[in-house]
């Protein structure tokens, strides 16, 4: 029996908040794995545009695709649903600020291993100066 309620559609109402959350978690997992949208799409036999739409919540990730993503990104399927009530969608209790991801992306582009080590040491030394904890 049908009720008077209309079915929610993405076209009329926008993406479902849960799909947006899963998409944010997908992006976080992909970036933590050091993969681009192109690389992830190629590994799954799809275009980067589909990955982009998943990450934006424009299209829903099916259960089978979610399992494929969890295996590829080495995350449990539950990872994508963690912290549904957390607006940042990070689930690990630590919010990542925009500059942090930018720093990681820039660092990964540095080819020279010695330069990378010097930058890492500079960041450690700076952190030690500001928080008082010994460096590791």
VENMOZI-V937880 format. One line per field, one symbol per residue. phi: phi as a letter, one per 20 degrees, with the letter a starting at -180 (. if undefined). burial: # if it has 16 or more other ideal C-beta (glycine too) atoms within 10 Angstrom, else .. Layout:
BEGIN
phi: ???
burial: ???
END
This chain:
BEGIN
phi: .eefeeffcffednffgffffffffffgffffemdeffffgffdmcffffggfffemfcfefffffffffffelcfgfgfdglgeegfmemendfeegffffffffgfefeffffffffffffffffffedneffd
burial: ..............#...#############...#.#..##........######.#####....#..##..#.#...##..#.....#.#.............................................
END
